[in-house]
């Protein structure tokens, strides 16, 4: 399968690239500055592209079977910027004639109780509120999208580099926790869940989440 990957330089994006190429998929890592991408993987090529420009997205995504976005909002940047980039990404993917878009979302909008989202709890870090709002607003944009086969994948509350176990559990809009009340996933296993969804779609036009 031919996969166009935005955000390939990030922690999650790098692992998506590795997981996909190791399974034999052809991956195009799309970055603003190709010289900054140092991963050297079989079945991987690098292309210049700008997710904030729909024409750039359309040009670089054309000819792929699916677009995967590991892009995320930056610290200190207004949430509206990421939401607008989500809008242009969707626009560009549709212009390219690609029918599937799988995007990394956030954990902040997952429910921890009826009508209570993780980002609304007292324990949620204030420094992450802007990022959580940006991901939540971007999810709302996907939920209103009728002309694209999209999937939004939220990680656990804690995601960090770790072991590739091949194990994870899925949920829908509720935070997934273990028997200790912890919600976590390694970036490696999160990448597995993403490529599993690429290969065998289960959550078309839905958001889902994964955790141990």
N, C-alpha and C positions, 0 to 999 in steps of 0.2 A: 504494500500500500504506500502511496506517496503522501507524506505528511508535511505540511508547512507549519513550522513552529516559531511563534513569536515569543520573545522573552527567553530565548535560549541561553542567555548569559547568566541568568539567575540561579539560585540554589535549586529551585524546583525544575526550571527549564533544562538545566544541565542533566539532571537525572532522567527527565523525560526523553531527552535525546539519546542517552545511553541505553535506556530500556527499549526504546523503539528500534534503534539500530541493531541491538543484540538479537532482537526477534526477526531481523531481516527486512524491516521496513526501510524505505528510502526517505530520509529526512532532510528537509531544507531548513537550516537554522537561519532565521531572519532577524538581523540586528541592524541598528543604525550605523554602526562602525564595524565592518567585517574584520578589520585588523585587530579588534579587541577580543575576538572569539578565538580561544586557543585550544579548544577541544579538537582532537584529531581522532575521528572515529570512522570505521568502515561504514559505507552506505550513507555518509553525511556530506552535504555540501553547504556552503555558506552564501547568503545573498544579502544585499543591502535593502532595507525596507523601513518604512516609517508608519507605525500603526495609527498615527494621528492624521495621516493623509490617505483618504480613501482611494485615490488614484494609485498611490504607491502600493497599498495593500492589494488592490485588484491586479496590478501588474505582476507582483511577486507570488501571489497565491494561485494565479491561473494555472491550470493543469494538474493541480493536486486533488487528492480524493477527500481530504479533510484538513481543516485548519485547527491547530491547537494553540491556545493562548495561555502562556504562563506569566503574562504581564500583571503588574499590580500597582496600586497607588504608591507614590513616594511619600516619605515623611515630610511634613511641613508644606505639602502642596495641597491647595484647596481640593476637596473631594470632587468638585465639578469638573476638574481637569481629567480625572480618570473616567468619569461618566461620559464626557465628551469623546474621549479616546475610544471608549467602548462603542459609542454610536458610530464613529468613523470606521472602526474595525468591522462591525456588522455590515455597514454600507459597502465597504471594500470587498468583503467576502462574497456578498451577493453579486456585485459587479463582476467579480472573477468567474462567476458561474459555479462556485463551489457550494454544495448544498449542506455540508456539515461543519459546525463550529463547536469545539469543546473548549471551555474556558475555566481556568482556575478561579474560584471565588474565595470568599472569606468565611471565617467561623463565627464572626460577631453576630450575624443575623440568624444563627441557629437558635431554636427555642430550648430553654432549660426548664420551662414550665409553661402551661397554657398562656399564650399571648405575652410571654416574657422572653426576650432575646438575651443571649449571652452578653452583648454589649450594653444592656440596660442594668446589669447586676452591679452591685457596689464593688465587687472584686475585679471588675474589668479595668485594665490599666487606662488611665486617662490619656496617656501618650498615644494609645492606639485607637482612640475614638474616631479620629479623622479618617484613618484607613478603613475602619469598620464601616463607617457611614458611606464611604466611596464604594466599597464592595456591595453594600446593601442597595444603594441606588442603582448600581450597574445590574444587579440581579433583577431589580424591578424592570429595567429596560429589556432584559432577556424575556421576562415573563410576559411582556407585552408584544414580543416579536412573533408574528404569524407566518412570515415568509421564509423562514430558515429553520433547519433542523439543528437546534442548539442543545447543548447540555452544559450546566454550570456545576462544578465539583468543588465543594467546600472541604477543606482539611479539618482535622481535629483541632481542638483548642490550642494544642502544642504540636508544632511540626518543626523538626530539626533533622540535620544529617544523622544517620544511624545505620542500622543493619537492614539488609534486604532479606526479609523473612518469607515473603510471598503470601503473608497472611494479613487479612483485614476484614472488618465488618462494615456493612453499609447501612445507612439510614437515609431518611428523606429530609425533613426540615427540623428535626430534633437533634440536639447534640448527642453523639454516641459516647458513652463512658464505659469503663470497665467496672468490676465489682468493688473497686476502691474509690469509685467516683472520679477517676482520672480520665481525661480525654486527650489522647496523644497518638501520633503516627510518625514514622520516619519518612523523610523526604523520598527515600528509595521505594518504600512500599506505597506511598502516595502516587508515585510515578507508575507503579505497576497497575494501580486501580485506573489511572487515566488511560493507559494503553489497552487495558482490558476493555474499557468502554469504547475505545477506538475500534477494536477488533470485533466485539460482540455487543452492539448497543442495547442497553437495557433501560436507559433513562432519557429517551428522546423528549425534547421540550420540557425537561424537568431539571430541578436542582437535587443533587444528592450529596451525601457526605460519607467519609470513610474514617475509621479509627480502629484501634485494637479492641 
